[in-house]
Amino acid sequence: MHIQVFGTKKCSDTRKALRFFKERRVKIHFVDLNEKAASPGELRRFVQKFGVDALVERDGRRFQDMGLATAQRGDAWWLETLAEEPGLLRTPLVRNGKKLTVGADEGSWRAWMEAT
């Protein structure tokens, strides 16, 4: 099992995800979104499964600072904006092959562990 975690070091949910997998000695590839943005193609995988609304952190400071509360934009605009502005993403984004989760989803992570 090889896990890829997208998030930021400041995000408590991202730190929970990293700790969860490290405690179980699972190989992790961590992508700090403040250092390297997620590609639109990578984000598209999450959007196809969960939809754009699931990826946008509407309660976050960056969302409010950018004045997006009343924004009515299409998925293509959101993909580009989310790739450029990691502060808008609900993190962590976790990928295990084709299996994906958004946010702290320990239930799904435990199911992945049991399946191996």
ZAMI-389248 format. One record per atom (N, C-alpha, C): residue in one letter; residue number from 1; y, z, x. Coordinates in steps of 0.2 Angstrom, whole numbers, always signed. Layout:
BEGIN
<atom resn="A" resi="NUM" yy="Y" zz="Z" xx="X"/>
...
! end
This chain:
BEGIN
<atom resn="M" resi="1" yy="-6" zz="+0" xx="+4"/>
<atom resn="M" resi="1" yy="+0" zz="+0" xx="+0"/>
<atom resn="M" resi="1" yy="+6" zz="+0" xx="+4"/>
<atom resn="H" resi="2" yy="+11" zz="-4" xx="+3"/>
<atom resn="H" resi="2" yy="+17" zz="-5" xx="+7"/>
<atom resn="H" resi="2" yy="+23" zz="-5" xx="+1"/>
<atom resn="I" resi="3" yy="+27" zz="+0" xx="+2"/>
<atom resn="I" resi="3" yy="+32" zz="+1" xx="-3"/>
<atom resn="I" resi="3" yy="+39" zz="-1" xx="+0"/>
<atom resn="Q" resi="4" yy="+43" zz="-4" xx="-4"/>
<atom resn="Q" resi="4" yy="+50" zz="-6" xx="-2"/>
<atom resn="Q" resi="4" yy="+55" zz="-2" xx="-7"/>
<atom resn="V" resi="5" yy="+59" zz="+1" xx="-4"/>
<atom resn="V" resi="5" yy="+64" zz="+5" xx="-7"/>
<atom resn="V" resi="5" yy="+71" zz="+3" xx="-6"/>
<atom resn="F" resi="6" yy="+75" zz="+1" xx="-11"/>
<atom resn="F" resi="6" yy="+82" zz="-1" xx="-10"/>
<atom resn="F" resi="6" yy="+86" zz="+5" xx="-13"/>
<atom resn="G" resi="7" yy="+91" zz="+7" xx="-9"/>
<atom resn="G" resi="7" yy="+95" zz="+12" xx="-11"/>
<atom resn="G" resi="7" yy="+100" zz="+14" xx="-6"/>
<atom resn="T" resi="8" yy="+103" zz="+20" xx="-7"/>
<atom resn="T" resi="8" yy="+108" zz="+22" xx="-2"/>
<atom resn="T" resi="8" yy="+106" zz="+29" xx="+0"/>
<atom resn="K" resi="9" yy="+108" zz="+31" xx="+6"/>
<atom resn="K" resi="9" yy="+106" zz="+38" xx="+9"/>
<atom resn="K" resi="9" yy="+109" zz="+43" xx="+5"/>
<atom resn="K" resi="10" yy="+115" zz="+42" xx="+2"/>
<atom resn="K" resi="10" yy="+119" zz="+47" xx="-2"/>
<atom resn="K" resi="10" yy="+116" zz="+48" xx="-9"/>
<atom resn="C" resi="11" yy="+112" zz="+44" xx="-11"/>
<atom resn="C" resi="11" yy="+109" zz="+44" xx="-18"/>
<atom resn="C" resi="11" yy="+103" zz="+49" xx="-18"/>
<atom resn="S" resi="12" yy="+104" zz="+54" xx="-22"/>
<atom resn="S" resi="12" yy="+98" zz="+59" xx="-23"/>
<atom resn="S" resi="12" yy="+92" zz="+57" xx="-25"/>
<atom resn="D" resi="13" yy="+92" zz="+52" xx="-30"/>
<atom resn="D" resi="13" yy="+86" zz="+49" xx="-33"/>
<atom resn="D" resi="13" yy="+82" zz="+45" xx="-27"/>
<atom resn="T" resi="14" yy="+86" zz="+41" xx="-23"/>
<atom resn="T" resi="14" yy="+83" zz="+37" xx="-18"/>
<atom resn="T" resi="14" yy="+80" zz="+42" xx="-13"/>
<atom resn="R" resi="15" yy="+83" zz="+48" xx="-11"/>
<atom resn="R" resi="15" yy="+80" zz="+52" xx="-7"/>
<atom resn="R" resi="15" yy="+74" zz="+55" xx="-10"/>
<atom resn="K" resi="16" yy="+73" zz="+56" xx="-16"/>
<atom resn="K" resi="16" yy="+67" zz="+59" xx="-20"/>
<atom resn="K" resi="16" yy="+62" zz="+54" xx="-19"/>
<atom resn="A" resi="17" yy="+63" zz="+47" xx="-20"/>
<atom resn="A" resi="17" yy="+58" zz="+42" xx="-19"/>
<atom resn="A" resi="17" yy="+56" zz="+42" xx="-12"/>
<atom resn="L" resi="18" yy="+60" zz="+42" xx="-7"/>
<atom resn="L" resi="18" yy="+58" zz="+42" xx="+0"/>
<atom resn="L" resi="18" yy="+53" zz="+48" xx="+2"/>
<atom resn="R" resi="19" yy="+55" zz="+54" xx="-1"/>
<atom resn="R" resi="19" yy="+51" zz="+60" xx="+0"/>
<atom resn="R" resi="19" yy="+45" zz="+59" xx="-3"/>
<atom resn="F" resi="20" yy="+45" zz="+57" xx="-9"/>
<atom resn="F" resi="20" yy="+38" zz="+56" xx="-13"/>
<atom resn="F" resi="20" yy="+33" zz="+52" xx="-9"/>
<atom resn="F" resi="21" yy="+35" zz="+46" xx="-6"/>
<atom resn="F" resi="21" yy="+31" zz="+42" xx="-3"/>
<atom resn="F" resi="21" yy="+29" zz="+45" xx="+4"/>
<atom resn="K" resi="22" yy="+34" zz="+48" xx="+8"/>
<atom resn="K" resi="22" yy="+32" zz="+50" xx="+14"/>
<atom resn="K" resi="22" yy="+27" zz="+56" xx="+14"/>
<atom resn="E" resi="23" yy="+28" zz="+60" xx="+9"/>
<atom resn="E" resi="23" yy="+23" zz="+66" xx="+8"/>
<atom resn="E" resi="23" yy="+16" zz="+64" xx="+7"/>
<atom resn="R" resi="24" yy="+16" zz="+58" xx="+4"/>
<atom resn="R" resi="24" yy="+9" zz="+55" xx="+3"/>
<atom resn="R" resi="24" yy="+7" zz="+50" xx="+9"/>
<atom resn="R" resi="25" yy="+11" zz="+50" xx="+14"/>
<atom resn="R" resi="25" yy="+9" zz="+46" xx="+20"/>
<atom resn="R" resi="25" yy="+9" zz="+38" xx="+18"/>
<atom resn="V" resi="26" yy="+13" zz="+36" xx="+14"/>
<atom resn="V" resi="26" yy="+13" zz="+29" xx="+12"/>
<atom resn="V" resi="26" yy="+19" zz="+25" xx="+16"/>
<atom resn="K" resi="27" yy="+17" zz="+19" xx="+19"/>
<atom resn="K" resi="27" yy="+22" zz="+16" xx="+23"/>
<atom resn="K" resi="27" yy="+27" zz="+13" xx="+18"/>
<atom resn="I" resi="28" yy="+33" zz="+15" xx="+21"/>
<atom resn="I" resi="28" yy="+39" zz="+13" xx="+17"/>
<atom resn="I" resi="28" yy="+44" zz="+9" xx="+21"/>
<atom resn="H" resi="29" yy="+47" zz="+4" xx="+18"/>
<atom resn="H" resi="29" yy="+52" zz="+0" xx="+21"/>
<atom resn="H" resi="29" yy="+58" zz="+1" xx="+17"/>
<atom resn="F" resi="30" yy="+63" zz="+5" xx="+20"/>
<atom resn="F" resi="30" yy="+69" zz="+7" xx="+16"/>
<atom resn="F" resi="30" yy="+75" zz="+2" xx="+18"/>
<atom resn="V" resi="31" yy="+78" zz="+0" xx="+13"/>
<atom resn="V" resi="31" yy="+84" zz="-5" xx="+13"/>
<atom resn="V" resi="31" yy="+90" zz="-1" xx="+11"/>
<atom resn="D" resi="32" yy="+94" zz="+1" xx="+16"/>
<atom resn="D" resi="32" yy="+100" zz="+5" xx="+14"/>
<atom resn="D" resi="32" yy="+105" zz="-1" xx="+12"/>
<atom resn="L" resi="33" yy="+107" zz="+0" xx="+5"/>
<atom resn="L" resi="33" yy="+111" zz="-5" xx="+2"/>
<atom resn="L" resi="33" yy="+119" zz="-5" xx="+5"/>
<atom resn="N" resi="34" yy="+121" zz="+1" xx="+8"/>
<atom resn="N" resi="34" yy="+127" zz="+1" xx="+11"/>
<atom resn="N" resi="34" yy="+127" zz="-3" xx="+18"/>
<atom resn="E" resi="35" yy="+122" zz="-4" xx="+21"/>
<atom resn="E" resi="35" yy="+121" zz="-7" xx="+27"/>
<atom resn="E" resi="35" yy="+119" zz="-15" xx="+26"/>
<atom resn="K" resi="36" yy="+115" zz="-16" xx="+22"/>
<atom resn="K" resi="36" yy="+112" zz="-23" xx="+20"/>
<atom resn="K" resi="36" yy="+111" zz="-24" xx="+13"/>
<atom resn="A" resi="37" yy="+115" zz="-28" xx="+10"/>
<atom resn="A" resi="37" yy="+115" zz="-29" xx="+3"/>
<atom resn="A" resi="37" yy="+108" zz="-33" xx="+1"/>
<atom resn="A" resi="38" yy="+106" zz="-31" xx="-5"/>
<atom resn="A" resi="38" yy="+100" zz="-34" xx="-8"/>
<atom resn="A" resi="38" yy="+102" zz="-41" xx="-10"/>
<atom resn="S" resi="39" yy="+97" zz="-46" xx="-8"/>
<atom resn="S" resi="39" yy="+98" zz="-53" xx="-10"/>
<atom resn="S" resi="39" yy="+98" zz="-54" xx="-18"/>
<atom resn="P" resi="40" yy="+102" zz="-59" xx="-20"/>
<atom resn="P" resi="40" yy="+101" zz="-61" xx="-27"/>
<atom resn="P" resi="40" yy="+94" zz="-62" xx="-29"/>
<atom resn="G" resi="41" yy="+90" zz="-65" xx="-25"/>
<atom resn="G" resi="41" yy="+83" zz="-67" xx="-27"/>
<atom resn="G" resi="41" yy="+79" zz="-60" xx="-28"/>
<atom resn="E" resi="42" yy="+80" zz="-55" xx="-24"/>
<atom resn="E" resi="42" yy="+77" zz="-49" xx="-24"/>
<atom resn="E" resi="42" yy="+79" zz="-46" xx="-31"/>
<atom resn="L" resi="43" yy="+85" zz="-46" xx="-32"/>
<atom resn="L" resi="43" yy="+88" zz="-42" xx="-38"/>
<atom resn="L" resi="43" yy="+85" zz="-46" xx="-44"/>
<atom resn="R" resi="44" yy="+85" zz="-53" xx="-44"/>
<atom resn="R" resi="44" yy="+82" zz="-57" xx="-49"/>
<atom resn="R" resi="44" yy="+75" zz="-54" xx="-52"/>
<atom resn="R" resi="45" yy="+71" zz="-52" xx="-47"/>
<atom resn="R" resi="45" yy="+64" zz="-49" xx="-49"/>
<atom resn="R" resi="45" yy="+65" zz="-43" xx="-54"/>
<atom resn="F" resi="46" yy="+70" zz="-39" xx="-52"/>
<atom resn="F" resi="46" yy="+71" zz="-33" xx="-56"/>
<atom resn="F" resi="46" yy="+74" zz="-35" xx="-63"/>
<atom resn="V" resi="47" yy="+79" zz="-40" xx="-63"/>
<atom resn="V" resi="47" yy="+82" zz="-42" xx="-69"/>
<atom resn="V" resi="47" yy="+77" zz="-45" xx="-73"/>
<atom resn="Q" resi="48" yy="+72" zz="-49" xx="-71"/>
<atom resn="Q" resi="48" yy="+67" zz="-52" xx="-75"/>
<atom resn="Q" resi="48" yy="+63" zz="-47" xx="-79"/>
<atom resn="K" resi="49" yy="+62" zz="-42" xx="-75"/>
<atom resn="K" resi="49" yy="+57" zz="-37" xx="-78"/>
<atom resn="K" resi="49" yy="+61" zz="-32" xx="-83"/>
<atom resn="F" resi="50" yy="+67" zz="-29" xx="-81"/>
<atom resn="F" resi="50" yy="+70" zz="-24" xx="-84"/>
<atom resn="F" resi="50" yy="+77" zz="-26" xx="-88"/>
<atom resn="G" resi="51" yy="+79" zz="-32" xx="-86"/>
<atom resn="G" resi="51" yy="+86" zz="-34" xx="-89"/>
<atom resn="G" resi="51" yy="+92" zz="-31" xx="-84"/>
<atom resn="V" resi="52" yy="+97" zz="-35" xx="-85"/>
<atom resn="V" resi="52" yy="+103" zz="-33" xx="-81"/>
<atom resn="V" resi="52" yy="+105" zz="-26" xx="-83"/>
<atom resn="D" resi="53" yy="+105" zz="-24" xx="-89"/>
<atom resn="D" resi="53" yy="+108" zz="-17" xx="-91"/>
<atom resn="D" resi="53" yy="+104" zz="-11" xx="-88"/>
<atom resn="A" resi="54" yy="+98" zz="-12" xx="-86"/>
<atom resn="A" resi="54" yy="+94" zz="-7" xx="-83"/>
<atom resn="A" resi="54" yy="+96" zz="-6" xx="-76"/>
<atom resn="L" resi="55" yy="+99" zz="-11" xx="-73"/>
<atom resn="L" resi="55" yy="+101" zz="-11" xx="-66"/>
<atom resn="L" resi="55" yy="+108" zz="-8" xx="-65"/>
<atom resn="V" resi="56" yy="+112" zz="-8" xx="-70"/>
<atom resn="V" resi="56" yy="+119" zz="-7" xx="-69"/>
<atom resn="V" resi="56" yy="+120" zz="+1" xx="-71"/>
<atom resn="E" resi="57" yy="+123" zz="+4" xx="-66"/>
<atom resn="E" resi="57" yy="+124" zz="+12" xx="-67"/>
<atom resn="E" resi="57" yy="+131" zz="+12" xx="-70"/>
<atom resn="R" resi="58" yy="+131" zz="+12" xx="-77"/>
<atom resn="R" resi="58" yy="+137" zz="+12" xx="-81"/>
<atom resn="R" resi="58" yy="+141" zz="+19" xx="-80"/>
<atom resn="D" resi="59" yy="+138" zz="+24" xx="-78"/>
<atom resn="D" resi="59" yy="+141" zz="+31" xx="-78"/>
<atom resn="D" resi="59" yy="+144" zz="+32" xx="-71"/>
<atom resn="G" resi="60" yy="+143" zz="+27" xx="-66"/>
<atom resn="G" resi="60" yy="+145" zz="+28" xx="-59"/>
<atom resn="G" resi="60" yy="+152" zz="+27" xx="-58"/>
<atom resn="R" resi="61" yy="+154" zz="+30" xx="-53"/>
<atom resn="R" resi="61" yy="+161" zz="+30" xx="-51"/>
<atom resn="R" resi="61" yy="+164" zz="+22" xx="-50"/>
<atom resn="R" resi="62" yy="+160" zz="+19" xx="-46"/>
<atom resn="R" resi="62" yy="+161" zz="+12" xx="-44"/>
<atom resn="R" resi="62" yy="+162" zz="+7" xx="-51"/>
<atom resn="F" resi="63" yy="+158" zz="+8" xx="-56"/>
<atom resn="F" resi="63" yy="+158" zz="+5" xx="-62"/>
<atom resn="F" resi="63" yy="+165" zz="+6" xx="-65"/>
<atom resn="Q" resi="64" yy="+167" zz="+12" xx="-65"/>
<atom resn="Q" resi="64" yy="+174" zz="+14" xx="-68"/>
<atom resn="Q" resi="64" yy="+179" zz="+12" xx="-64"/>
<atom resn="D" resi="65" yy="+179" zz="+12" xx="-58"/>
<atom resn="D" resi="65" yy="+184" zz="+10" xx="-53"/>
<atom resn="D" resi="65" yy="+186" zz="+2" xx="-54"/>
<atom resn="M" resi="66" yy="+180" zz="-1" xx="-55"/>
<atom resn="M" resi="66" yy="+181" zz="-9" xx="-56"/>
<atom resn="M" resi="66" yy="+183" zz="-11" xx="-63"/>
<atom resn="G" resi="67" yy="+184" zz="-6" xx="-67"/>
<atom resn="G" resi="67" yy="+186" zz="-7" xx="-74"/>
<atom resn="G" resi="67" yy="+181" zz="-12" xx="-78"/>
<atom resn="L" resi="68" yy="+175" zz="-11" xx="-77"/>
<atom resn="L" resi="68" yy="+170" zz="-15" xx="-80"/>
<atom resn="L" resi="68" yy="+167" zz="-12" xx="-87"/>
<atom resn="A" resi="69" yy="+170" zz="-7" xx="-89"/>
<atom resn="A" resi="69" yy="+168" zz="-4" xx="-96"/>
<atom resn="A" resi="69" yy="+168" zz="-9" xx="-102"/>
<atom resn="T" resi="70" yy="+173" zz="-13" xx="-102"/>
<atom resn="T" resi="70" yy="+173" zz="-18" xx="-107"/>
<atom resn="T" resi="70" yy="+171" zz="-25" xx="-105"/>
<atom resn="A" resi="71" yy="+168" zz="-26" xx="-99"/>
<atom resn="A" resi="71" yy="+167" zz="-33" xx="-97"/>
<atom resn="A" resi="71" yy="+161" zz="-36" xx="-100"/>
<atom resn="Q" resi="72" yy="+162" zz="-42" xx="-103"/>
<atom resn="Q" resi="72" yy="+156" zz="-46" xx="-106"/>
<atom resn="Q" resi="72" yy="+155" zz="-51" xx="-101"/>
<atom resn="R" resi="73" yy="+150" zz="-50" xx="-97"/>
<atom resn="R" resi="73" yy="+148" zz="-56" xx="-92"/>
<atom resn="R" resi="73" yy="+141" zz="-58" xx="-93"/>
<atom resn="G" resi="74" yy="+139" zz="-64" xx="-90"/>
<atom resn="G" resi="74" yy="+133" zz="-66" xx="-90"/>
<atom resn="G" resi="74" yy="+128" zz="-63" xx="-85"/>
<atom resn="D" resi="75" yy="+122" zz="-65" xx="-85"/>
<atom resn="D" resi="75" yy="+117" zz="-62" xx="-80"/>
<atom resn="D" resi="75" yy="+119" zz="-65" xx="-73"/>
<atom resn="A" resi="76" yy="+121" zz="-71" xx="-72"/>
<atom resn="A" resi="76" yy="+122" zz="-74" xx="-66"/>
<atom resn="A" resi="76" yy="+128" zz="-70" xx="-63"/>
<atom resn="W" resi="77" yy="+133" zz="-69" xx="-66"/>
<atom resn="W" resi="77" yy="+139" zz="-65" xx="-64"/>
<atom resn="W" resi="77" yy="+137" zz="-58" xx="-61"/>
<atom resn="W" resi="78" yy="+133" zz="-55" xx="-66"/>
<atom resn="W" resi="78" yy="+130" zz="-48" xx="-64"/>
<atom resn="W" resi="78" yy="+126" zz="-48" xx="-57"/>
<atom resn="L" resi="79" yy="+122" zz="-53" xx="-57"/>
<atom resn="L" resi="79" yy="+117" zz="-54" xx="-51"/>
<atom resn="L" resi="79" yy="+122" zz="-54" xx="-45"/>
<atom resn="E" resi="80" yy="+127" zz="-59" xx="-45"/>
<atom resn="E" resi="80" yy="+131" zz="-59" xx="-39"/>
<atom resn="E" resi="80" yy="+135" zz="-53" xx="-38"/>
<atom resn="T" resi="81" yy="+138" zz="-50" xx="-43"/>
<atom resn="T" resi="81" yy="+142" zz="-44" xx="-42"/>
<atom resn="T" resi="81" yy="+137" zz="-38" xx="-39"/>
<atom resn="L" resi="82" yy="+131" zz="-37" xx="-42"/>
<atom resn="L" resi="82" yy="+127" zz="-32" xx="-40"/>
<atom resn="L" resi="82" yy="+125" zz="-33" xx="-33"/>
<atom resn="A" resi="83" yy="+124" zz="-39" xx="-30"/>
<atom resn="A" resi="83" yy="+122" zz="-40" xx="-23"/>
<atom resn="A" resi="83" yy="+128" zz="-38" xx="-19"/>
<atom resn="E" resi="84" yy="+134" zz="-39" xx="-21"/>
<atom resn="E" resi="84" yy="+140" zz="-38" xx="-17"/>
<atom resn="E" resi="84" yy="+142" zz="-31" xx="-17"/>
<atom resn="E" resi="85" yy="+141" zz="-27" xx="-23"/>
<atom resn="E" resi="85" yy="+143" zz="-21" xx="-24"/>
<atom resn="E" resi="85" yy="+137" zz="-16" xx="-26"/>
<atom resn="P" resi="86" yy="+134" zz="-13" xx="-20"/>
<atom resn="P" resi="86" yy="+128" zz="-9" xx="-21"/>
<atom resn="P" resi="86" yy="+130" zz="-2" xx="-25"/>
<atom resn="G" resi="87" yy="+136" zz="-1" xx="-26"/>
<atom resn="G" resi="87" yy="+138" zz="+5" xx="-29"/>
<atom resn="G" resi="87" yy="+137" zz="+5" xx="-37"/>
<atom resn="L" resi="88" yy="+136" zz="-2" xx="-39"/>
<atom resn="L" resi="88" yy="+135" zz="-3" xx="-46"/>
<atom resn="L" resi="88" yy="+128" zz="-2" xx="-48"/>
<atom resn="L" resi="89" yy="+123" zz="-2" xx="-43"/>
<atom resn="L" resi="89" yy="+116" zz="-2" xx="-45"/>
<atom resn="L" resi="89" yy="+114" zz="+5" xx="-46"/>
<atom resn="R" resi="90" yy="+109" zz="+5" xx="-51"/>
<atom resn="R" resi="90" yy="+105" zz="+11" xx="-53"/>
<atom resn="R" resi="90" yy="+100" zz="+11" xx="-48"/>
<atom resn="T" resi="91" yy="+100" zz="+16" xx="-43"/>
<atom resn="T" resi="91" yy="+95" zz="+17" xx="-38"/>
<atom resn="T" resi="91" yy="+90" zz="+23" xx="-39"/>
<atom resn="P" resi="92" yy="+85" zz="+23" xx="-36"/>
<atom resn="P" resi="92" yy="+82" zz="+17" xx="-31"/>
<atom resn="P" resi="92" yy="+79" zz="+12" xx="-35"/>
<atom resn="L" resi="93" yy="+78" zz="+6" xx="-32"/>
<atom resn="L" resi="93" yy="+74" zz="+0" xx="-34"/>
<atom resn="L" resi="93" yy="+68" zz="+1" xx="-30"/>
<atom resn="V" resi="94" yy="+62" zz="+1" xx="-33"/>
<atom resn="V" resi="94" yy="+56" zz="+2" xx="-29"/>
<atom resn="V" resi="94" yy="+52" zz="-4" xx="-30"/>
<atom resn="R" resi="95" yy="+49" zz="-6" xx="-25"/>
<atom resn="R" resi="95" yy="+44" zz="-12" xx="-26"/>
<atom resn="R" resi="95" yy="+38" zz="-11" xx="-22"/>
<atom resn="N" resi="96" yy="+32" zz="-12" xx="-26"/>
<atom resn="N" resi="96" yy="+25" zz="-11" xx="-23"/>
<atom resn="N" resi="96" yy="+22" zz="-18" xx="-25"/>
<atom resn="G" resi="97" yy="+22" zz="-22" xx="-20"/>
<atom resn="G" resi="97" yy="+20" zz="-29" xx="-22"/>
<atom resn="G" resi="97" yy="+24" zz="-32" xx="-28"/>
<atom resn="K" resi="98" yy="+20" zz="-33" xx="-33"/>
<atom resn="K" resi="98" yy="+24" zz="-36" xx="-39"/>
<atom resn="K" resi="98" yy="+26" zz="-30" xx="-44"/>
<atom resn="K" resi="99" yy="+24" zz="-24" xx="-43"/>
<atom resn="K" resi="99" yy="+26" zz="-19" xx="-47"/>
<atom resn="K" resi="99" yy="+32" zz="-16" xx="-45"/>
<atom resn="L" resi="100" yy="+37" zz="-15" xx="-50"/>
<atom resn="L" resi="100" yy="+44" zz="-13" xx="-49"/>
<atom resn="L" resi="100" yy="+45" zz="-7" xx="-53"/>
<atom resn="T" resi="101" yy="+50" zz="-3" xx="-51"/>
<atom resn="T" resi="101" yy="+53" zz="+3" xx="-55"/>
<atom resn="T" resi="101" yy="+61" zz="+3" xx="-53"/>
<atom resn="V" resi="102" yy="+64" zz="+5" xx="-58"/>
<atom resn="V" resi="102" yy="+72" zz="+6" xx="-57"/>
<atom resn="V" resi="102" yy="+73" zz="+14" xx="-58"/>
<atom resn="G" resi="103" yy="+76" zz="+17" xx="-54"/>
<atom resn="G" resi="103" yy="+78" zz="+24" xx="-54"/>
<atom resn="G" resi="103" yy="+72" zz="+28" xx="-52"/>
<atom resn="A" resi="104" yy="+72" zz="+35" xx="-53"/>
<atom resn="A" resi="104" yy="+67" zz="+39" xx="-51"/>
<atom resn="A" resi="104" yy="+62" zz="+39" xx="-56"/>
<atom resn="D" resi="105" yy="+56" zz="+36" xx="-55"/>
<atom resn="D" resi="105" yy="+51" zz="+35" xx="-59"/>
<atom resn="D" resi="105" yy="+44" zz="+38" xx="-56"/>
<atom resn="E" resi="106" yy="+44" zz="+44" xx="-55"/>
<atom resn="E" resi="106" yy="+38" zz="+47" xx="-52"/>
<atom resn="E" resi="106" yy="+31" zz="+46" xx="-56"/>
<atom resn="G" resi="107" yy="+32" zz="+45" xx="-62"/>
<atom resn="G" resi="107" yy="+26" zz="+43" xx="-66"/>
<atom resn="G" resi="107" yy="+22" zz="+37" xx="-64"/>
<atom resn="S" resi="108" yy="+27" zz="+32" xx="-63"/>
<atom resn="S" resi="108" yy="+24" zz="+25" xx="-61"/>
<atom resn="S" resi="108" yy="+22" zz="+26" xx="-54"/>
<atom resn="W" resi="109" yy="+25" zz="+29" xx="-50"/>
<atom resn="W" resi="109" yy="+23" zz="+30" xx="-43"/>
<atom resn="W" resi="109" yy="+17" zz="+33" xx="-42"/>
<atom resn="R" resi="110" yy="+16" zz="+38" xx="-46"/>
<atom resn="R" resi="110" yy="+9" zz="+42" xx="-46"/>
<atom resn="R" resi="110" yy="+3" zz="+37" xx="-48"/>
<atom resn="A" resi="111" yy="+5" zz="+33" xx="-53"/>
<atom resn="A" resi="111" yy="+0" zz="+29" xx="-56"/>
<atom resn="A" resi="111" yy="-2" zz="+24" xx="-50"/>
<atom resn="W" resi="112" yy="+3" zz="+21" xx="-46"/>
<atom resn="W" resi="112" yy="+2" zz="+17" xx="-41"/>
<atom resn="W" resi="112" yy="-3" zz="+20" xx="-36"/>
<atom resn="M" resi="113" yy="-2" zz="+27" xx="-34"/>
<atom resn="M" resi="113" yy="-6" zz="+30" xx="-30"/>
<atom resn="M" resi="113" yy="-13" zz="+31" xx="-32"/>
<atom resn="E" resi="114" yy="-14" zz="+33" xx="-38"/>
<atom resn="E" resi="114" yy="-20" zz="+34" xx="-41"/>
<atom resn="E" resi="114" yy="-24" zz="+27" xx="-41"/>
<atom resn="A" resi="115" yy="-21" zz="+21" xx="-42"/>
<atom resn="A" resi="115" yy="-24" zz="+15" xx="-42"/>
<atom resn="A" resi="115" yy="-27" zz="+13" xx="-36"/>
<atom resn="T" resi="116" yy="-24" zz="+16" xx="-30"/>
<atom resn="T" resi="116" yy="-27" zz="+13" xx="-24"/>
<atom resn="T" resi="116" yy="-33" zz="+17" xx="-21"/>
! end
